[in-house]
Amino acid sequence: MKSDRFEVNGVELKCIHCGFQQFDLGSAQLNTATMSLLNLDWANESAAIACCKRCSFIMWFAGSPEKIY
């Protein structure tokens, strides 16, 4: 995991709960019932997640957040 400030599609991330602008990034697998039934969870898509460093609110994104330098 890496912690810093990020943007998605040119818009800086800001926590919608507390307004903080520093996040931990990670990813989460988007499991489906059918793929789980067939033991093919590994084939499901993933989403990017940003966890607020202040309040731990988690935001999900289809695209990847990019680090702001």
mmCIF file as gemmi writes it, N, C-alpha and C atoms, coordinates in Angstrom:
data_model
loop_
_atom_site.group_PDB
_atom_site.id
_atom_site.type_symbol
_atom_site.label_atom_id
_atom_site.label_alt_id
_atom_site.label_comp_id
_atom_site.label_asym_id
_atom_site.label_entity_id
_atom_site.label_seq_id
_atom_site.pdbx_PDB_ins_code
_atom_site.Cartn_x
_atom_site.Cartn_y
_atom_site.Cartn_z
_atom_site.occupancy
_atom_site.B_iso_or_equiv
_atom_site.pdbx_formal_charge
_atom_site.auth_seq_id
_atom_site.auth_asym_id
_atom_site.pdbx_PDB_model_num
ATOM 1 N N . MET Axp A 1 ? 0.832 -1.184 0 1 0 ? 1 A 1
ATOM 2 C CA . MET Axp A 1 ? 0 0 0 1 0 ? 1 A 1
ATOM 3 C C . MET Axp A 1 ? 0.875 1.244 0 1 0 ? 1 A 1
ATOM 4 N N . LYS Axp A 2 ? 0.377 2.292 -0.601 1 0 ? 2 A 1
ATOM 5 C CA . LYS Axp A 2 ? 1.081 3.554 -0.592 1 0 ? 2 A 1
ATOM 6 C C . LYS Axp A 2 ? 0.117 4.653 -0.15 1 0 ? 2 A 1
ATOM 7 N N . SER Axp A 3 ? 0.64 5.611 0.55 1 0 ? 3 A 1
ATOM 8 C CA . SER Axp A 3 ? -0.205 6.664 1.098 1 0 ? 3 A 1
ATOM 9 C C . SER Axp A 3 ? 0.237 8.018 0.566 1 0 ? 3 A 1
ATOM 10 N N . ASP Axp A 4 ? -0.705 8.784 0.051 1 0 ? 4 A 1
ATOM 11 C CA . ASP Axp A 4 ? -0.408 10.114 -0.45 1 0 ? 4 A 1
ATOM 12 C C . ASP Axp A 4 ? -1.684 10.76 -0.973 1 0 ? 4 A 1
ATOM 13 N N . ARG Axp A 5 ? -1.506 11.754 -1.848 1 0 ? 5 A 1
ATOM 14 C CA . ARG Axp A 5 ? -2.646 12.414 -2.491 1 0 ? 5 A 1
ATOM 15 C C . ARG Axp A 5 ? -2.765 11.882 -3.917 1 0 ? 5 A 1
ATOM 16 N N . PHE Axp A 6 ? -4.017 11.708 -4.366 1 0 ? 6 A 1
ATOM 17 C CA . PHE Axp A 6 ? -4.267 11.081 -5.658 1 0 ? 6 A 1
ATOM 18 C C . PHE Axp A 6 ? -5.36 11.824 -6.414 1 0 ? 6 A 1
ATOM 19 N N . GLU Axp A 7 ? -5.442 11.543 -7.724 1 0 ? 7 A 1
ATOM 20 C CA . GLU Axp A 7 ? -6.512 12.076 -8.562 1 0 ? 7 A 1
ATOM 21 C C . GLU Axp A 7 ? -7.042 10.969 -9.461 1 0 ? 7 A 1
ATOM 22 N N . VAL Axp A 8 ? -8.305 11.12 -9.852 1 0 ? 8 A 1
ATOM 23 C CA . VAL Axp A 8 ? -8.942 10.215 -10.808 1 0 ? 8 A 1
ATOM 24 C C . VAL Axp A 8 ? -9.562 11.087 -11.886 1 0 ? 8 A 1
ATOM 25 N N . ASN Axp A 9 ? -9.188 10.837 -13.134 1 0 ? 9 A 1
ATOM 26 C CA . ASN Axp A 9 ? -9.677 11.617 -14.278 1 0 ? 9 A 1
ATOM 27 C C . ASN Axp A 9 ? -9.469 13.115 -14.082 1 0 ? 9 A 1
ATOM 28 N N . GLY Axp A 10 ? -8.319 13.495 -13.518 1 0 ? 10 A 1
ATOM 29 C CA . GLY Axp A 10 ? -7.98 14.9 -13.352 1 0 ? 10 A 1
ATOM 30 C C . GLY Axp A 10 ? -8.611 15.587 -12.15 1 0 ? 10 A 1
ATOM 31 N N . VAL Axp A 11 ? -9.341 14.85 -11.326 1 0 ? 11 A 1
ATOM 32 C CA . VAL Axp A 11 ? -9.989 15.426 -10.144 1 0 ? 11 A 1
ATOM 33 C C . VAL Axp A 11 ? -9.321 14.855 -8.895 1 0 ? 11 A 1
ATOM 34 N N . GLU Axp A 12 ? -8.812 15.755 -8.027 1 0 ? 12 A 1
ATOM 35 C CA . GLU Axp A 12 ? -8.147 15.3 -6.82 1 0 ? 12 A 1
ATOM 36 C C . GLU Axp A 12 ? -9.136 14.617 -5.88 1 0 ? 12 A 1
ATOM 37 N N . LEU Axp A 13 ? -8.706 13.482 -5.312 1 0 ? 13 A 1
ATOM 38 C CA . LEU Axp A 13 ? -9.558 12.756 -4.366 1 0 ? 13 A 1
ATOM 39 C C . LEU Axp A 13 ? -9.705 13.551 -3.081 1 0 ? 13 A 1
ATOM 40 N N . LYS Axp A 14 ? -10.932 13.581 -2.593 1 0 ? 14 A 1
ATOM 41 C CA . LYS Axp A 14 ? -11.26 14.231 -1.336 1 0 ? 14 A 1
ATOM 42 C C . LYS Axp A 14 ? -12.317 13.359 -0.667 1 0 ? 14 A 1
ATOM 43 N N . CYS Axp A 15 ? -12.078 12.974 0.565 1 0 ? 15 A 1
ATOM 44 C CA . CYS Axp A 15 ? -13.017 12.102 1.265 1 0 ? 15 A 1
ATOM 45 C C . CYS Axp A 15 ? -14.402 12.742 1.325 1 0 ? 15 A 1
ATOM 46 N N . ILE Axp A 16 ? -15.409 12.006 0.92 1 0 ? 16 A 1
ATOM 47 C CA . ILE Axp A 16 ? -16.77 12.555 0.936 1 0 ? 16 A 1
ATOM 48 C C . ILE Axp A 16 ? -17.375 12.553 2.342 1 0 ? 16 A 1
ATOM 49 N N . HIS Axp A 17 ? -16.687 11.939 3.284 1 0 ? 17 A 1
ATOM 50 C CA . HIS Axp A 17 ? -17.175 11.917 4.665 1 0 ? 17 A 1
ATOM 51 C C . HIS Axp A 17 ? -16.564 13.042 5.501 1 0 ? 17 A 1
ATOM 52 N N . CYS Axp A 18 ? -15.22 13.176 5.447 1 0 ? 18 A 1
ATOM 53 C CA . CYS Axp A 18 ? -14.566 14.153 6.326 1 0 ? 18 A 1
ATOM 54 C C . CYS Axp A 18 ? -13.782 15.234 5.582 1 0 ? 18 A 1
ATOM 55 N N . GLY Axp A 19 ? -13.613 15.097 4.263 1 0 ? 19 A 1
ATOM 56 C CA . GLY Axp A 19 ? -12.919 16.112 3.475 1 0 ? 19 A 1
ATOM 57 C C . GLY Axp A 19 ? -11.405 15.987 3.426 1 0 ? 19 A 1
ATOM 58 N N . PHE Axp A 20 ? -10.835 14.982 4.094 1 0 ? 20 A 1
ATOM 59 C CA . PHE Axp A 20 ? -9.38 14.794 4.104 1 0 ? 20 A 1
ATOM 60 C C . PHE Axp A 20 ? -8.906 14.401 2.715 1 0 ? 20 A 1
ATOM 61 N N . GLN Axp A 21 ? -7.633 14.652 2.401 1 0 ? 21 A 1
ATOM 62 C CA . GLN Axp A 21 ? -7.135 14.401 1.046 1 0 ? 21 A 1
ATOM 63 C C . GLN Axp A 21 ? -5.949 13.438 0.992 1 0 ? 21 A 1
ATOM 64 N N . GLN Axp A 22 ? -5.735 12.651 2.028 1 0 ? 22 A 1
ATOM 65 C CA . GLN Axp A 22 ? -4.665 11.653 1.983 1 0 ? 22 A 1
ATOM 66 C C . GLN Axp A 22 ? -5.275 10.268 2.147 1 0 ? 22 A 1
ATOM 67 N N . PHE Axp A 23 ? -4.818 9.346 1.29 1 0 ? 23 A 1
ATOM 68 C CA . PHE Axp A 23 ? -5.433 8.027 1.207 1 0 ? 23 A 1
ATOM 69 C C . PHE Axp A 23 ? -4.395 6.915 1.144 1 0 ? 23 A 1
ATOM 70 N N . ASP Axp A 24 ? -4.8 5.729 1.574 1 0 ? 24 A 1
ATOM 71 C CA . ASP Axp A 24 ? -4.087 4.495 1.296 1 0 ? 24 A 1
ATOM 72 C C . ASP Axp A 24 ? -4.777 3.877 0.094 1 0 ? 24 A 1
ATOM 73 N N . LEU Axp A 25 ? -3.999 3.415 -0.881 1 0 ? 25 A 1
ATOM 74 C CA . LEU Axp A 25 ? -4.573 2.764 -2.064 1 0 ? 25 A 1
ATOM 75 C C . LEU Axp A 25 ? -4.461 1.259 -1.943 1 0 ? 25 A 1
ATOM 76 N N . GLY Axp A 26 ? -5.425 0.592 -2.519 1 0 ? 26 A 1
ATOM 77 C CA . GLY Axp A 26 ? -5.411 -0.854 -2.574 1 0 ? 26 A 1
ATOM 78 C C . GLY Axp A 26 ? -6.296 -1.323 -3.705 1 0 ? 26 A 1
ATOM 79 N N . SER Axp A 27 ? -6.556 -2.606 -3.75 1 0 ? 27 A 1
ATOM 80 C CA . SER Axp A 27 ? -7.464 -3.147 -4.763 1 0 ? 27 A 1
ATOM 81 C C . SER Axp A 27 ? -8.344 -4.208 -4.114 1 0 ? 27 A 1
ATOM 82 N N . ALA Axp A 28 ? -9.497 -4.413 -4.702 1 0 ? 28 A 1
ATOM 83 C CA . ALA Axp A 28 ? -10.437 -5.407 -4.19 1 0 ? 28 A 1
ATOM 84 C C . ALA Axp A 28 ? -11.022 -6.164 -5.371 1 0 ? 28 A 1
ATOM 85 N N . GLN Axp A 29 ? -11.158 -7.458 -5.201 1 0 ? 29 A 1
ATOM 86 C CA . GLN Axp A 29 ? -11.704 -8.292 -6.265 1 0 ? 29 A 1
ATOM 87 C C . GLN Axp A 29 ? -13.23 -8.205 -6.236 1 0 ? 29 A 1
ATOM 88 N N . LEU Axp A 30 ? -13.827 -8.091 -7.409 1 0 ? 30 A 1
ATOM 89 C CA . LEU Axp A 30 ? -15.278 -7.988 -7.543 1 0 ? 30 A 1
ATOM 90 C C . LEU Axp A 30 ? -15.843 -9.38 -7.847 1 0 ? 30 A 1
ATOM 91 N N . ASN Axp A 31 ? -16.013 -10.168 -6.806 1 0 ? 31 A 1
ATOM 92 C CA . ASN Axp A 31 ? -16.485 -11.547 -6.983 1 0 ? 31 A 1
ATOM 93 C C . ASN Axp A 31 ? -17.952 -11.595 -7.386 1 0 ? 31 A 1
ATOM 94 N N . THR Axp A 32 ? -18.281 -12.6 -8.184 1 0 ? 32 A 1
ATOM 95 C CA . THR Axp A 32 ? -19.672 -12.842 -8.579 1 0 ? 32 A 1
ATOM 96 C C . THR Axp A 32 ? -20.063 -14.245 -8.126 1 0 ? 32 A 1
ATOM 97 N N . ALA Axp A 33 ? -21.333 -14.45 -7.903 1 0 ? 33 A 1
ATOM 98 C CA . ALA Axp A 33 ? -21.813 -15.741 -7.41 1 0 ? 33 A 1
ATOM 99 C C . ALA Axp A 33 ? -21.495 -16.882 -8.382 1 0 ? 33 A 1
ATOM 100 N N . THR Axp A 34 ? -21.674 -16.627 -9.666 1 0 ? 34 A 1
ATOM 101 C CA . THR Axp A 34 ? -21.436 -17.677 -10.659 1 0 ? 34 A 1
ATOM 102 C C . THR Axp A 34 ? -19.974 -18.095 -10.697 1 0 ? 34 A 1
ATOM 103 N N . MET Axp A 35 ? -19.088 -17.108 -10.712 1 0 ? 35 A 1
ATOM 104 C CA . MET Axp A 35 ? -17.662 -17.432 -10.763 1 0 ? 35 A 1
ATOM 105 C C . MET Axp A 35 ? -17.213 -18.112 -9.467 1 0 ? 35 A 1
ATOM 106 N N . SER Axp A 36 ? -17.783 -17.72 -8.338 1 0 ? 36 A 1
ATOM 107 C CA . SER Axp A 36 ? -17.45 -18.372 -7.072 1 0 ? 36 A 1
ATOM 108 C C . SER Axp A 36 ? -17.937 -19.815 -7.069 1 0 ? 36 A 1
ATOM 109 N N . LEU Axp A 37 ? -19.127 -20.047 -7.596 1 0 ? 37 A 1
ATOM 110 C CA . LEU Axp A 37 ? -19.675 -21.394 -7.675 1 0 ? 37 A 1
ATOM 111 C C . LEU Axp A 37 ? -18.773 -22.316 -8.497 1 0 ? 37 A 1
ATOM 112 N N . LEU Axp A 38 ? -18.171 -21.768 -9.541 1 0 ? 38 A 1
ATOM 113 C CA . LEU Axp A 38 ? -17.299 -22.539 -10.43 1 0 ? 38 A 1
ATOM 114 C C . LEU Axp A 38 ? -15.826 -22.509 -9.986 1 0 ? 38 A 1
ATOM 115 N N . ASN Axp A 39 ? -15.562 -21.965 -8.797 1 0 ? 39 A 1
ATOM 116 C CA . ASN Axp A 39 ? -14.192 -21.813 -8.285 1 0 ? 39 A 1
ATOM 117 C C . ASN Axp A 39 ? -13.297 -21.032 -9.237 1 0 ? 39 A 1
ATOM 118 N N . LEU Axp A 40 ? -13.853 -19.998 -9.862 1 0 ? 40 A 1
ATOM 119 C CA . LEU Axp A 40 ? -13.099 -19.158 -10.801 1 0 ? 40 A 1
ATOM 120 C C . LEU Axp A 40 ? -13.017 -17.71 -10.295 1 0 ? 40 A 1
ATOM 121 N N . ASP Axp A 41 ? -12.947 -17.536 -8.989 1 0 ? 41 A 1
ATOM 122 C CA . ASP Axp A 41 ? -12.876 -16.187 -8.416 1 0 ? 41 A 1
ATOM 123 C C . ASP Axp A 41 ? -11.697 -15.387 -8.979 1 0 ? 41 A 1
ATOM 124 N N . TRP Axp A 42 ? -10.61 -16.063 -9.27 1 0 ? 42 A 1
ATOM 125 C CA . TRP Axp A 42 ? -9.42 -15.391 -9.784 1 0 ? 42 A 1
ATOM 126 C C . TRP Axp A 42 ? -9.679 -14.678 -11.118 1 0 ? 42 A 1
ATOM 127 N N . ALA Axp A 43 ? -10.719 -15.081 -11.845 1 0 ? 43 A 1
ATOM 128 C CA . ALA Axp A 43 ? -11.001 -14.505 -13.152 1 0 ? 43 A 1
ATOM 129 C C . ALA Axp A 43 ? -11.873 -13.247 -13.083 1 0 ? 43 A 1
ATOM 130 N N . ASN Axp A 44 ? -12.363 -12.911 -11.896 1 0 ? 44 A 1
ATOM 131 C CA . ASN Axp A 44 ? -13.19 -11.711 -11.751 1 0 ? 44 A 1
ATOM 132 C C . ASN Axp A 44 ? -12.339 -10.448 -11.866 1 0 ? 44 A 1
ATOM 133 N N . GLU Axp A 45 ? -12.985 -9.351 -12.212 1 0 ? 45 A 1
ATOM 134 C CA . GLU Axp A 45 ? -12.297 -8.07 -12.316 1 0 ? 45 A 1
ATOM 135 C C . GLU Axp A 45 ? -11.998 -7.514 -10.932 1 0 ? 45 A 1
ATOM 136 N N . SER Axp A 46 ? -11.113 -6.518 -10.886 1 0 ? 46 A 1
ATOM 137 C CA . SER Axp A 46 ? -10.775 -5.849 -9.634 1 0 ? 46 A 1
ATOM 138 C C . SER Axp A 46 ? -11.134 -4.375 -9.725 1 0 ? 46 A 1
ATOM 139 N N . ALA Axp A 47 ? -11.295 -3.751 -8.567 1 0 ? 47 A 1
ATOM 140 C CA . ALA Axp A 47 ? -11.555 -2.315 -8.484 1 0 ? 47 A 1
ATOM 141 C C . ALA Axp A 47 ? -10.467 -1.696 -7.616 1 0 ? 47 A 1
ATOM 142 N N . ALA Axp A 48 ? -10.165 -0.434 -7.881 1 0 ? 48 A 1
ATOM 143 C CA . ALA Axp A 48 ? -9.229 0.301 -7.036 1 0 ? 48 A 1
ATOM 144 C C . ALA Axp A 48 ? -10.004 0.856 -5.849 1 0 ? 48 A 1
ATOM 145 N N . ILE Axp A 49 ? -9.391 0.818 -4.675 1 0 ? 49 A 1
ATOM 146 C CA . ILE Axp A 49 ? -10.023 1.403 -3.497 1 0 ? 49 A 1
ATOM 147 C C . ILE Axp A 49 ? -9.075 2.429 -2.89 1 0 ? 49 A 1
ATOM 148 N N . ALA Axp A 50 ? -9.668 3.488 -2.354 1 0 ? 50 A 1
ATOM 149 C CA . ALA Axp A 50 ? -8.917 4.533 -1.657 1 0 ? 50 A 1
ATOM 150 C C . ALA Axp A 50 ? -9.51 4.646 -0.262 1 0 ? 50 A 1
ATOM 151 N N . CYS Axp A 51 ? -8.68 4.412 0.747 1 0 ? 51 A 1
ATOM 152 C CA . CYS Axp A 51 ? -9.12 4.458 2.143 1 0 ? 51 A 1
ATOM 153 C C . CYS Axp A 51 ? -8.595 5.74 2.782 1 0 ? 51 A 1
ATOM 154 N N . CYS Axp A 52 ? -9.501 6.572 3.279 1 0 ? 52 A 1
ATOM 155 C CA . CYS Axp A 52 ? -9.126 7.845 3.898 1 0 ? 52 A 1
ATOM 156 C C . CYS Axp A 52 ? -8.233 7.6 5.117 1 0 ? 52 A 1
ATOM 157 N N . LYS Axp A 53 ? -7.132 8.355 5.199 1 0 ? 53 A 1
ATOM 158 C CA . LYS Axp A 53 ? -6.193 8.213 6.311 1 0 ? 53 A 1
ATOM 159 C C . LYS Axp A 53 ? -6.752 8.762 7.624 1 0 ? 53 A 1
ATOM 160 N N . ARG Axp A 54 ? -7.76 9.634 7.572 1 0 ? 54 A 1
ATOM 161 C CA . ARG Axp A 54 ? -8.311 10.219 8.793 1 0 ? 54 A 1
ATOM 162 C C . ARG Axp A 54 ? -9.475 9.401 9.348 1 0 ? 54 A 1
ATOM 163 N N . CYS Axp A 55 ? -10.474 9.132 8.515 1 0 ? 55 A 1
ATOM 164 C CA . CYS Axp A 55 ? -11.7 8.5 9.037 1 0 ? 55 A 1
ATOM 165 C C . CYS Axp A 55 ? -11.89 7.066 8.564 1 0 ? 55 A 1
ATOM 166 N N . SER Axp A 56 ? -11.057 6.581 7.672 1 0 ? 56 A 1
ATOM 167 C CA . SER Axp A 56 ? -11.071 5.231 7.098 1 0 ? 56 A 1
ATOM 168 C C . SER Axp A 56 ? -12.279 4.938 6.205 1 0 ? 56 A 1
ATOM 169 N N . PHE Axp A 57 ? -12.931 5.963 5.693 1 0 ? 57 A 1
ATOM 170 C CA . PHE Axp A 57 ? -13.984 5.777 4.702 1 0 ? 57 A 1
ATOM 171 C C . PHE Axp A 57 ? -13.351 5.231 3.431 1 0 ? 57 A 1
ATOM 172 N N . ILE Axp A 58 ? -13.983 4.254 2.797 1 0 ? 58 A 1
ATOM 173 C CA . ILE Axp A 58 ? -13.442 3.626 1.591 1 0 ? 58 A 1
ATOM 174 C C . ILE Axp A 58 ? -14.25 4.043 0.369 1 0 ? 58 A 1
ATOM 175 N N . MET Axp A 59 ? -13.529 4.514 -0.66 1 0 ? 59 A 1
ATOM 176 C CA . MET Axp A 59 ? -14.151 4.861 -1.937 1 0 ? 59 A 1
ATOM 177 C C . MET Axp A 59 ? -13.66 3.871 -2.989 1 0 ? 59 A 1
ATOM 178 N N . TRP Axp A 60 ? -14.563 3.465 -3.886 1 0 ? 60 A 1
ATOM 179 C CA . TRP Axp A 60 ? -14.263 2.472 -4.922 1 0 ? 60 A 1
ATOM 180 C C . TRP Axp A 60 ? -14.204 3.16 -6.289 1 0 ? 60 A 1
ATOM 181 N N . PHE Axp A 61 ? -13.258 2.692 -7.131 1 0 ? 61 A 1
ATOM 182 C CA . PHE Axp A 61 ? -13.087 3.262 -8.463 1 0 ? 61 A 1
ATOM 183 C C . PHE Axp A 61 ? -12.855 2.16 -9.491 1 0 ? 61 A 1
ATOM 184 N N . ALA Axp A 62 ? -13.452 2.338 -10.673 1 0 ? 62 A 1
ATOM 185 C CA . ALA Axp A 62 ? -13.219 1.398 -11.768 1 0 ? 62 A 1
ATOM 186 C C . ALA Axp A 62 ? -11.844 1.641 -12.382 1 0 ? 62 A 1
ATOM 187 N N . GLY Axp A 63 ? -11.439 2.912 -12.435 1 0 ? 63 A 1
ATOM 188 C CA . GLY Axp A 63 ? -10.12 3.258 -12.944 1 0 ? 63 A 1
ATOM 189 C C . GLY Axp A 63 ? -9.113 3.366 -11.816 1 0 ? 63 A 1
ATOM 190 N N . SER Axp A 64 ? -7.86 3.538 -12.167 1 0 ? 64 A 1
ATOM 191 C CA . SER Axp A 64 ? -6.811 3.618 -11.16 1 0 ? 64 A 1
ATOM 192 C C . SER Axp A 64 ? -6.501 5.063 -10.785 1 0 ? 64 A 1
ATOM 193 N N . PRO Axp A 65 ? -6.548 5.383 -9.501 1 0 ? 65 A 1
ATOM 194 C CA . PRO Axp A 65 ? -6.12 6.728 -9.07 1 0 ? 65 A 1
ATOM 195 C C . PRO Axp A 65 ? -4.64 6.921 -9.368 1 0 ? 65 A 1
ATOM 196 N N . GLU Axp A 66 ? -4.275 8.153 -9.743 1 0 ? 66 A 1
ATOM 197 C CA . GLU Axp A 66 ? -2.889 8.479 -10.04 1 0 ? 66 A 1
ATOM 198 C C . GLU Axp A 66 ? -2.352 9.406 -8.959 1 0 ? 66 A 1
ATOM 199 N N . LYS Axp A 67 ? -1.102 9.174 -8.571 1 0 ? 67 A 1
ATOM 200 C CA . LYS Axp A 67 ? -0.473 9.967 -7.518 1 0 ? 67 A 1
ATOM 201 C C . LYS Axp A 67 ? -0.23 11.394 -7.999 1 0 ? 67 A 1
ATOM 202 N N . ILE Axp A 68 ? -0.503 12.365 -7.136 1 0 ? 68 A 1
ATOM 203 C CA . ILE Axp A 68 ? -0.223 13.774 -7.426 1 0 ? 68 A 1
ATOM 204 C C . ILE Axp A 68 ? 1.133 14.093 -6.802 1 0 ? 68 A 1
ATOM 205 N N . TYR Axp A 69 ? 2.03 14.623 -7.565 1 0 ? 69 A 1
ATOM 206 C CA . TYR Axp A 69 ? 3.376 14.943 -7.054 1 0 ? 69 A 1
ATOM 207 C C . TYR Axp A 69 ? 3.467 16.36 -6.578 1 0 ? 69 A 1
